[in-house]
């Protein structure tokens, strides 16, 4: 079942509640639905996390948490999914987003080196910014929707498979 698989990788909810960066949300973090893991909350969280993972900003986890709270998505999963873009995966992901943006805009590619700083982001907004931001938005929406429906389908498939196996076991017991 996807629930057991996902829970192995999620941090404890107390650990997340005690994060200084998330203290700005206050007592709303004590809402039990934000920590419950079911098909709907997991699919929402995965979609939200993937959407914000493609944003080239340093506060992706805050954005994912701020979005997960009102839509009742699983908070730990939405925050953890953002880490698909980590220091090792950021360059190829953001370069791919930049390529998508230049293709959609019909712009000429410019040479650049990605640096992990807010200063670099602010300086590059005028040159590669429009293509990077548009590509990030397109990739974020595409992969967010794909992640939402993909996890939803995997969860349903897994539950159906478990039901079918249980049905076969019951039929086998009745024959004996």
N, C-alpha and C positions, 0 to 999 in steps of 0.2 A: 504494500500500500504506500502511496506517495507520502502520506503523513509521517510514517516512521522514518522514511528516507530523508525527508526535509528536516525533521526535528533533530537528526544527528548533527546537522551542520549549523543550526541556529544557536545563537548564544542564549543564555538564561535570561528570562524577562527581568529579573532583578538587576542583572548587570546593565541592561539597557536603560532601565528606569533610573539608575544611579549615574548615568553619563552626564557630565556637566553640560555638554552641548545641547542635550535634550531637556534640561531643567526649565527652559523657557516655556515648555508646554504645560508645566505645572501638574495639577492633579488629574488632568485629562488622561495622563498616561496610566492611571489606575483603572481605566475602563476595561473590563474583562474581555470584551469583544475584540480588542486590539491584539490580544495575545492568543485567542482561540484559533486553531488551525483546522480549517475545513476547506472544501473545494472552492467555495466562493471567495473566502478571505485570502486563500493562497493564490488563486488566479489573479485577483485584483492586485495583490502585493507584488507578484512577479511582473505583471504588466507595468505597474508604477515604477518598480525598481529598474527594469530595463529601459523604460522611457527616460528616466533621469540619468541613467548610466551613460547615455550618449551626450549629455550636456557638458560642454567644456568649462565647467565652473568648479571652484574649490569646495562648494558647500552642497554637493549632490545629496548627501545623506539627510541633511536638514530638509531639503525640498521633498525628498521621498517621504520622510516622516510627516511633514506638514500636509502632504496630500493623502497619505494613508489614514490619518486620523479621521477626517470628515467622511471618507468613503468606506470606513470600517474594514480596511484591509489589514492583514496581519502585519503589525509594525516591525517585528524583527526580520521577517522575510523581505519586506520592501527595502529596509535599510541594508540588509546583507546582500541583496541582489545588485545594488548599486556598485558593489565591489567587483563586479565583472570588469569594470574599468579600474585597473590598479596600475601602479607605476610600470609594470611590464606590458600590459595590454593597451595602455592609453595611446602610445604612438601609432600602432597600426589601426586602432579603432578610429581615432580622430583623423588620421590621414584618409582612411576610407570614407569617413563622413565628408571630409573636404573634397574628395574626388566626386562624390555624389552631388555636392553643392555646385562644383564647377560645371559638371555635366548639365545640371538642371538650369543653371544661369547662363550657360554657354560662354563662360568666362575662360580666360587663358590661365593655366596653372602657374603659380609663382613658387619659387624655391623658398623654403623656410625650414627652420629647426624648431621643434616643439620644446618648450621649456616649461617646467612645472612651477609657474609663478603667476601671480595676479598681474604683475607689471607687464610680463610678456603678453598676456591675454589682452590687456588694455592697449598696448602698442600695436598689436597685430590686428585689432578690430578694423582698422582702416584699410589694410591691405588684403589679408586673407579672411577677415572677419565675416563678410557677407556670405561667402561660399561655405565657410566652416559652420556658421550658425544655421544656415538653411539646410545644409547636409546633415547636421546634428539633429535638427528638428525632424527632418524626413526619416532618418534612421531610427530616431527615438520613437516616433509614432509607429513606424513599420514593425520594429522589433518588440515594442511594447504590446501592440495588438497581437502579434504573432505569439509572444510569450503568454499573454492572457489566454488566448484560445488554445494554444498548445498545451499548457499545463492543465487547463480545464478538460481537454480531450484525454490527456494521459491519465488524469485522476478518474474520469468516467470509465475509461478502458480498464484501469486497474480494478475498480470496484466491480465492474461487470465480470471480469475474469475471476475475481474472488467468489462472486455469487454463483457463477457457472461451476466452479470447482466444488463449492459447498453443495450444490444441487447434485452433482455427480456422486459425491460421497454419500449423500442421503439415499440416492437411488441404489447405490452399491450395498448399503446397510439393509435396505428393504428386501433386496434379493436374497440376502443371507439369512 
